[in-house]
Amino acid sequence: MPGMVLFGRRWAIASDDLVFPGVFELFVRVLWWIGILTLYLMHRGKLDCPGGVLLSSYLIVLIILLAVIICTVSAIVCVSMKGTICNPGPRKSMSKLLYVRLALFLPEMVWASLGAAWIEDGVQCDRTVGNGIIATVAVRTRTWCPVTLQQGSLSSTSNRTASGTTRSLTRWSAIPQGPPSCRSRTTDYDLVGGDQLNCHFGSILQTTGLQYRDFIHVSFHDKVYELPFLVALDHRKESVVVAVRGTMSLQDILTDLSAESEPVDLECEVQDCWAHKGISQAARYVYRRLINDGILSQAFSIAPEYRLVIVGHSLGAGAAALLTIMLRGPYPRVRCYAFSPPRGLLSKSLYEYSKTFIVSLVLGKDVIPRLSVTNLEDLKRRILRVIAHCNKPKYKILLHACWYELFGGHPEDLPTELDGGDLTQPLLGERSLLAHGSPAYSFSSDSPLESPTKYPPLYPPGRIIHLEEVGTSGRFSCYPAARYSVKWSHESEFSKILIGPKMLTDHMPDILMRALDSVVSDRAACVSCPTQGGSSVEVA
């Protein structure tokens, strides 16, 4: 883990980062050495020509030089495999080996230059030998440069819940750009934002299967605290649907990062109403558009008997949840389906209040429904603690992760938590972990999580339906298609960020929709999910 010190400065690579670059160079060098040796053995009898002795000497020295480099790189790879992430002691000879490798780089380049000069002088020998030397020079100029600087740096920068349209509209955050339905057309709906060619809207039509006349308002306007959204009529479910788009732009990311809490002024009797500032501002923007611009009034003037349903994914799910709370007064029948919402959204009182009209859906180990400022601090502490006590070399951990990603299977019984010891101080330098190697070592300073924090704890919205994969499947595994179990979960089950290969992919809307489709199509799955109180939530 500590960066290596070479030439009086510390580099952004560790001594255990050179396994894979070294193996790659070793593979190339061995093939190269075998090729040169074969060339020399097959054609040494044809070197009795003007300059032949020179070429013979050149090839012999080149074979010896390559053999020395191969031995040096092999030693670098073997040493890099030793020790653990935070125990570089067995790798203390690495800097000397790298100095040797760098020193060998100079004669290698000089010998390549001499070979090019001799060939240029027109040595009259077997043409195959000449071509072989030319190839040697060409390969050498393109081969791996000093192992410390080039390859090493690369290593270190180490529902159907509201089915039909309501479900389809959550795919909005993953709509492709410019589908076949892009065309110019006189719109029958309000269109705001840059979609002059109807490309984005064409994607929405293709995804939802609705008609032009079903849309009341479509806004692609996108700024910080101002999210794109649409309002449509779902005649099959008799609903006015408001869909809020998730994160897709830099402006949306800035909205996400405004993670401090702010009080929310709501027309309800709930005390201590706090929420994520960025998402709260975005929800307030959509609320003003819907109410002040008369968009909802227009929708209900067309279908007064319909109910109001609000959906969104990720950032859009958080905004949809807060928007639902804001609209609870004028529209008491409003319901919200939040797909993969962020955890750090609502204060405890608002979380409890939202349970009666908001349902959240979370897939697997999705990181976003577990993401909050306090959880990030906790994750940092846990990662540093695991790294400090890990007894596996880095290359084995990476190989296992690649195997799991490609072929699935059950992860080995590697430690992810510690029975003893604690790590509460942020890692300010490499030496802090190395100077105290005892497994029971504990920093004496207070934990940032135990001291008063600028960010009060926030919670996800509503009741939570958790979809978990049953069994495992890899990209190239022979296991059957993934199957999922469905259960109601308490928010405390999402109080820690879980590290896994699917912690990011489980958040993708297409993956979530695929899992929902799998659950609904599986006849063995329940058509409704029983609540903790014995009632059920409609998922038809």
Sequence and secondary structure as in RCSB ss.txt:
>XXXX:A:sequence
MPGMVLFGRRWAIASDDLVFPGVFELFVRVLWWIGILTLYLMHRGKLDCPGGVLLSSYLIVLIILLAVIICTVSA
IVCVSMKGTICNPGPRKSMSKLLYVRLALFLPEMVWASLGAAWIEDGVQCDRTVGNGIIATVAVRTRTWCPVTLQ
QGSLSSTSNRTASGTTRSLTRWSAIPQGPPSCRSRTTDYDLVGGDQLNCHFGSILQTTGLQYRDFIHVSFHDKVY
ELPFLVALDHRKESVVVAVRGTMSLQDILTDLSAESEPVDLECEVQDCWAHKGISQAARYVYRRLINDGILSQAF
SIAPEYRLVIVGHSLGAGAAALLTIMLRGPYPRVRCYAFSPPRGLLSKSLYEYSKTFIVSLVLGKDVIPRLSVTN
LEDLKRRILRVIAHCNKPKYKILLHACWYELFGGHPEDLPTELDGGDLTQPLLGERSLLAHGSPAYSFSSDSPLE
SPTKYPPLYPPGRIIHLEEVGTSGRFSCYPAARYSVKWSHESEFSKILIGPKMLTDHMPDILMRALDSVVSDRAA
CVSCPTQGGSSVEVA
>XXXX:A:secstr
  EEEETTEEEEEETTS HHHHHHHHHHHHHHHHHHHHHHHHHGGG  STTHHHHHHHHHHHHHHHHHHHHHHHH
HHHHHTSSBTTB GGGTTHHHHHHHHHHHHHHHHHHHHHHHHHHHTT  S HHHHHHHHHHHHHHHHS   TTTT
HHHHHH   TTTTTHHHHGGGGGG  SS TT      SSEEESS TT HHHHHHHHHH   GGGEEEEE   BTT
B  EEEEEETTTTEEEEEE    SHHHHHHHH  SEEE   SSS SS EEEHHHHHHHHHHHHHHHHTTHHHHHH
HH TT EEEEEEETHHHHHHHHHHHHTTTT TT EEEEES  STTB HHHHHHHTTTEEEEEETT SGGG  HHH
HHHHHHHHHHHHHH  S HHHHHHHHHHHHHH         S SS B  S   STHHHHS   TT B  S  TTT
S  SS   B  SEEEEEEEES   TT  S   EEEEEEE GGGGSS    TTTTGGGSHHHHHHHHHHHHH TTS
 SSEE TTS EE   
